[in-house]
């Protein structure tokens, strides 16, 4: 008799869970190299970013290698918002103003890079994500991100 009640409970829970899963609208957060994506190109300095262009095309592999969610290593992040102010996605862009040496002959150096005054930054997001504006944030000494620039995006 106990097994009968357990079976009824499991089947009713399964039917309830299937109904709820059908109602969830999932949005893909990662970009595939084989599908078109929205590519945002910026020119930035440590205190100011300029949006150069937005393109819809297949992302280059070098862009995809850099894209990730925010981690402890990121000094800068880009937050994308919809028109109601909901945060759609936050992408960590590391520190685009620090150039690392990546070739043989510099392994014995105390520092493996140096600062640069400006850099070009590209991010790619899936076409399903339609942001209205974005906010550039910088990590302060305390470890918290502080928003320092908002960029309005053209409507598509």
C-alpha positions in Angstrom: 0.0 0.0 0.0 2.9 2.3 0.8 4.4 1.8 -2.7 1.1 2.7 -4.2 1.1 6.1 -2.5 4.7 6.7 -3.5 3.9 5.9 -7.1 0.9 8.3 -7.1 3.0 11.0 -5.5 5.9 10.6 -8.1 3.5 10.6 -11.1 1.6 13.7 -9.8 4.8 15.6 -9.1 6.1 14.7 -12.6 3.0 15.9 -14.3 3.1 19.1 -12.3 6.7 19.7 -13.1 6.2 19.2 -16.8 3.4 21.8 -16.9 5.7 24.4 -15.2 8.6 23.6 -17.5 6.5 24.3 -20.6 5.7 27.8 -19.3 9.3 28.9 -18.8 10.7 30.9 -21.6 14.5 30.3 -21.7 16.9 32.7 -23.3 20.2 31.5 -24.7 23.1 33.4 -23.1 26.0 32.0 -25.0 26.9 32.7 -28.6 27.7 30.0 -31.1 30.4 30.5 -33.7 28.1 29.1 -36.3 25.2 31.4 -35.7 24.7 35.1 -36.2 25.1 37.3 -33.1 24.9 41.0 -32.2 28.5 42.3 -32.1 29.2 45.5 -30.2 32.5 47.3 -30.9 33.8 49.9 -28.5 36.9 52.1 -28.3 37.7 52.7 -24.7 40.0 54.4 -22.3 40.1 53.6 -18.5 37.5 56.4 -17.9 35.4 56.5 -21.1 34.0 54.1 -23.7 32.6 55.0 -27.2 30.3 52.7 -29.1 31.7 52.5 -32.6 29.3 50.1 -34.3 26.8 47.3 -33.8 26.8 44.5 -36.4 24.8 41.3 -36.9 27.2 38.6 -38.1 28.9 35.4 -37.1 31.3 36.2 -34.3 35.1 35.6 -34.7 36.7 33.0 -32.6 38.9 35.5 -30.8 35.8 37.4 -29.6 34.3 34.1 -28.2 37.5 33.2 -26.4 37.3 36.5 -24.4 33.6 36.3 -23.6 32.5 35.1 -20.2 30.4 36.0 -17.2 31.9 38.2 -14.6 34.7 36.5 -12.6 37.1 37.7 -9.8 39.7 38.5 -12.5 37.6 41.1 -14.3 38.4 44.7 -13.7 35.7 45.9 -16.2 32.2 44.6 -16.9 29.4 45.5 -19.4 25.8 45.2 -18.2 23.0 45.0 -20.8 19.5 46.2 -19.9 16.1 46.1 -21.6 13.8 49.1 -21.8 12.2 48.4 -18.5 15.6 48.4 -16.7 15.9 44.6 -16.3 19.5 43.4 -16.4 19.6 40.9 -19.3 23.2 39.8 -19.0 26.5 41.0 -17.5 29.7 40.2 -19.4 33.2 40.4 -17.9 35.8 41.9 -20.2 38.8 41.5 -18.0 41.2 44.5 -18.0 41.4 45.7 -21.6 43.9 48.3 -20.6 46.6 45.9 -19.6 48.7 44.2 -22.4 50.3 40.9 -21.5 53.4 39.6 -23.1 52.6 36.4 -24.9 55.8 35.4 -26.6 59.0 33.5 -25.7 61.8 35.5 -24.1 59.8 37.3 -21.4 59.4 34.4 -18.9 62.1 35.7 -16.5 60.6 39.2 -16.2 59.1 40.4 -12.9 56.1 41.7 -14.9 54.5 40.0 -17.8 52.8 43.1 -19.3 52.0 46.8 -18.9 49.2 49.3 -19.1 47.9 50.8 -22.3 46.0 54.1 -22.6 43.2 52.9 -24.9 42.0 49.7 -26.5 39.2 48.4 -28.8 36.8 46.0 -27.2 34.2 43.7 -28.8 31.5 41.7 -27.2 28.9 39.3 -28.8 25.5 38.5 -27.5 22.8 36.2 -29.0 20.2 37.8 -31.2 17.5 36.8 -28.7 18.8 39.4 -26.3 17.6 42.9 -27.3 19.1 45.5 -25.0 18.0 49.2 -24.9 21.1 50.5 -23.1 24.3 49.2 -21.4 26.3 50.3 -18.4 30.1 50.0 -18.2 31.4 49.2 -14.7 34.8 49.2 -13.1 36.0 47.2 -10.1 37.2 49.4 -7.3 39.9 48.5 -4.8 37.2 47.2 -2.4 36.2 44.6 -5.0 32.8 46.1 -5.8 31.8 47.2 -9.3 31.0 50.9 -9.7 29.0 52.0 -12.7 30.7 54.9 -14.5 29.1 55.2 -17.9 25.7 54.5 -19.5 25.3 54.2 -23.3 21.9 54.3 -25.0 21.6 51.9 -27.9 19.7 52.4 -31.1 16.3 50.6 -31.3 16.1 47.7 -33.8 
